[in-house]
Structures are given as C-alpha cells and as structure tokens.
Amino acid sequence: MQETVESNQAQAPIQPEPLVGFGFFVEVLNGIGVMLGLALLWFLEKLRNSFFRLLDRMNVKARARRGSAFPPGRPRRTQA
C-alpha cells in the first residue's frame, strides 16, 4: 500500500500544452457555436414569454379540459 502512495507522489505535475494553429481555431469556433446556441435559446424563451403575456392581455383562458398523453380515438388492438 505504501509503494502506490509514494509512486503517485513522485509523478511530475501536469503541464498542459498550449493550443496553436488549427486546434486553437477549432476551439474558438466551438466557443462561438456554443454562444450562438445559448443566444438562440434565450431569444426563443423571450419570444415564448411575450406570446404568453399577449395571451394574458387578450384574456384568453387555458383549455377547458385537461391535455392527455394519449391520442384521441379507440386504441389499436395489440397482437399477442
């Protein structure tokens, strides 16, 4: 047990390699893509909130009956 603890302490510290060239370009594009995706989600949330505020101002009530996870009509027969 003591040998494994001592061998772990003897390892050199991790040295990260700097990004240069194509790798740096890919990471920048990835960051821009993530930023644009989050901006799109934020914009769609703002649009949804404004739509529901408009419905509230127009005094549109919610559905009278509850929604269902199952489609309307008779269920299909299952073949056993």
C-alpha positions in Angstrom: 0.0 0.0 0.0 2.8 2.4 0.8 4.5 1.8 -2.5 1.5 3.0 -4.5 1.1 6.2 -2.4 4.8 7.0 -2.8 4.8 6.4 -6.6 1.8 8.7 -7.0 3.6 11.5 -5.2 6.7 11.0 -7.3 4.9 11.9 -10.6 5.7 15.2 -12.3 3.0 17.9 -12.3 0.7 18.0 -15.3 1.8 20.5 -17.9 -0.9 21.5 -20.4 0.1 22.0 -24.0 -0.8 25.4 -25.5 -3.2 25.4 -28.4 -1.7 26.6 -31.6 -2.8 26.7 -35.2 -5.8 24.6 -36.2 -6.6 23.4 -32.7 -6.9 27.0 -31.5 -9.2 27.8 -34.5 -11.4 24.8 -33.8 -11.8 25.8 -30.1 -12.7 29.4 -31.0 -15.3 28.1 -33.4 -16.7 25.7 -30.8 -17.0 28.6 -28.3 -18.8 30.8 -30.9 -21.1 27.9 -31.7 -22.0 27.4 -28.0 -22.5 31.1 -27.6 -24.8 31.3 -30.6 -26.8 28.3 -29.4 -27.4 29.8 -26.0 -28.3 33.1 -27.6 -30.9 31.3 -29.7 -32.4 29.6 -26.7 -32.5 32.9 -24.8 -34.3 34.6 -27.8 -36.8 31.7 -28.1 -37.6 32.0 -24.4 -38.2 35.7 -24.7 -40.5 35.1 -27.7 -42.4 32.5 -25.7 -42.8 34.8 -22.7 -44.0 37.7 -24.9 -46.5 35.4 -26.6 -48.0 34.2 -23.3 -48.1 37.8 -22.0 -50.1 38.7 -25.1 -52.5 35.9 -24.4 -52.9 37.1 -20.8 -53.6 40.7 -22.0 -56.2 39.4 -24.5 -57.7 37.4 -21.6 -57.5 34.1 -23.4 -58.2 31.3 -21.0 -56.5 28.0 -20.9 -58.2 24.8 -22.3 -61.3 23.8 -20.5 -60.3 20.1 -20.5 -57.0 18.6 -19.5 -54.5 17.5 -22.0 -53.8 13.9 -22.5 -50.7 11.9 -23.4 -52.7 9.5 -25.5 -54.1 10.3 -28.9 -57.9 10.6 -29.4 -59.9 7.6 -30.7 -60.0 3.9 -29.9 -56.8 2.2 -29.0 -55.3 -0.2 -31.5 -55.5 -3.9 -30.9 -52.2 -5.5 -29.9 -51.3 -8.8 -31.5 -50.0 -11.3 -29.0 
